[in-house]
Amino acid sequence: MPSPAPAPESSPPVRVLLVEDDELMRRSFGVALGRYGYRVTAAADGLTGLEHFRDDDGFDLLILDVMLPGLDGIGLCRRVRETSLVPVLMMSARGDGLDVVAGLEAGADDYVVKPVDSYVLVARIRSLLRRAAYAPAPGTATAAGQDGVLVFGDLTIDTGGMEVFLSGSPVALTPTELKLLLEFAAHPGIVLERHTLLRNVWEYGWDGDSRVVDLAVQRLRKKLGRERIETVRGFGYKLRR
């Protein structure tokens, strides 16, 4: 698979906070991301990473290793989610399935398994950044509403302002959660299979880990109500009309 092309020089630099305790990996990831035009701030432990995050609100994306001294990546992700919806990519050692689940439950948007090639890391970063900047094309997700507003009972989705309201109160969604909800809203009452959601929301061009879908749906249910998104066993999920 060819490596992604570096970002154009005219593009504003994307700022990445990388928290990785392995010095060799931290340096190699920093150098690799620097080649693609990303501006990387690195930290060797979770508490230092949290300090960087709190002292500087200009990061576009966070990359967090799960196993970190002081404050692990899962705890760090939870702290970040208390105040921010910035995209978060978790890194997990091979075979640590429980860590992957815990990271996604804590609010991470996606994960990669170490060791990871730089082109895979950059591809995931670009997918996350596209989600963060996502806006539905005119006439796609708004066909059922007026002025880009979709209403499902007490749930209101403003696709123009990219805002969600439940019983009139705003709901804070991460970019991944918002894009997932918009995908459901574009097909109300229709069952969407997990591999379809992986392709359309996470932009996986191959069979990815369906746990990212299941846990993102779980987070949406916590914010919007469990009855909002129905599980169709053996198939996928659908948004109730």
N, C-alpha and C positions, 0 to 999 in steps of 0.2 A: 504494500500500500504506500503510495507516495506521501511525502510529508506535506502538510498544509503550507501554502505560500505565506511568507512573512507579511505582516500587516503593512499597508502602504505608509510611507514616511509622513504623508500629510495628515494621517489620522491622529487624533489626540491620544497620548499614551494611556493604555489601560493599566490601572494600578492594582496590583495583586499583593495580598498579604499571604505569605507562605509560612506555615508553622510546622516544622519538621525537626525532630531531635537528632536524626542521623546527619552528621556534618557532611559526609560525602554526598548523600542524596540532596541535602539542602543546597549545597553548592552546585551540583549538576543540574538540578531543576532550575535554580536561579539563572544559570548560564543559558540553559536551553530556552527558557521563556524570554530571556533578554534578546536572544537572536530573532524572536518573532515580534519584537517591539514592545513587549510588556515591561512595565516598570515594577520591579519586585522589591518588597520589603520582607526580610526574613527574620524569623524568631526560632529559637531552639527549644522553647518550652511554652506550655499553655499560658502561664501567668504573664510572661513577657509578651506573648501574642495578644493577650487581652489588653495589656497596657497600650500596645501599638494601636489596636483597634479603637480604644476609648480616646486616645490622644489625637487621632486623625480620622475624620469622618469621610475622607476622600477615596477610600478603597472601593474599587468596582467589583471585586470578587475575593473570596477567601478560600484558600486551600489548606485543609487541616488534616494532619495525620491523626489517627485514632489514638495510638499509644504515645503519650507525651508525659514527661515528668511534671510534677506539681499539679497541674490541671490538665486532664486528658482532653482529647479532641471533642469527645461527646459533651463533656461539661462546658468546654469553651463554646461549642455551637449553641448550647442552651443559653449561655450568658449573652451571646450575640443576638439571639432571637428575642431576648427580652426588650431590645430597643431598635432592632434593625431587620430589614427584609433583604439585605444584601445577599446575592447568590453565594452559596457555600458548597464546595466540592470536598468530600471526605476521601481520604486515602486509607486503605486497609491492607494489612498483610494478607497474603494468600491463605484462604481457608477460614478466616475469622468471620464466619457468617453472622454470629451474634453481634459482633461489633458493627457490621454493616447495618443490620436492622436497628440497633440502638442509635446509630448516627442518623439514619433517615427519620426515626421517630423523634429525634431531638430537633429536627427541622432542616437537615441538610437536603439539598436539591438533587444531588447525584453523588456517585462514588466511583473511584477507580481502585483496582487491585494492584498493589506493588508486587514485583517490579513492573513499571509502566513505561512504555516508549513515549518519547516526547511528542510524537505526532498524535498519539491517542490522547495525551493530556491536553494538548492544544485544541484538538477537535472537541473535547468535552467542554473546555473553557469557552470556546466560541459558541457552542450550542447554548450554554448557560447565559452568555451575554446577549445572544439573540432573544432568548426568552425574556430577559430583563428589559429589552427595548421593544418587545413585541407589541404590535397593534394590528387588529384584524383588518383585512382588506375590506374596502367598502362593499356592502351588500352580502358579505359572507355570514358573519355571526349576527347581523342585525336585521335579518329579513323578517323576524317575528315581532320586532318592536318599532317604535317611532323614535326618530332622532337618536338612534343607536342605543336605546334603552330596552332591555329585556326584563320582563317581570314574570316570576314564577311564585305565585302566592305572596308571601312576605319577603321573598328574595328579589332584589333589584340589582341588575348588572348594567352599569353605564359603560358601554364598550368604547365610547369616545373618550371619556375621562379616565377609563381603566379603573373604575371604582366599583365596589360591591357594598350593598347595604342590606342588612337584615332587620326587618321591622323598623326601618328608618335610620338605624345606627350603622356607621361605617364598620366594615370588617377588614382587618389587615391581613392580606394574603401575600405570600412570597411570589416572585415571578412565575415559578413553576406551578404553584397552586392556582394562580390566576389563569394561566394558560390552560391548565387542565380543566378548570371550571368553564372557560370559554369554549373548549372543545365539546364538553357535555352540552352546554347551552346551544351550540350550533346544531345539535342533534337531539332535541328533547324527546324523551320516551323511546329512543332507539338504543339498543344494546351495543356498546362499543367494546370490542375485544381488547385484551391487554396488549397484544402485539400491535394493534392499531394505535393505541394510546402511546406506546413506546415510540412508534414511528412519527406520529404527528406532534407530540408534546416534547419528548426527549430527543427526537431526531435520530434515533437509533436506526441505522441502515441494516441491522442484523438482529437476530433474536437476543434481546438483552434480558436483564434480570427483572422478572415481573414484580419482584418485591418493591421496587421503586414506585410502581404504580399502586400497589396495594397500600403501601404506607402513606403515599401522598393522598389517596382517597380517604384513608383513616384520619389524616390531619384535617382535610376538608370537612369531614363529618363532625369533628370536634368543634369546628368554627361555625358551621352552617346548620348542624342538626343531623343526627344519624339517619333520620328518615328521608333526607334530601336525595341521597344517591343510593340507589337500590343495587344490591348484588344479585346477579343472575348466575347461579351456580353452574360452573362448567363453561361459561361463555365470557362474562365480563361485568360491566356496570352500565347503568343508565340513570339519567337525571329524570326524576319524576316531574311531570308537567304541572 
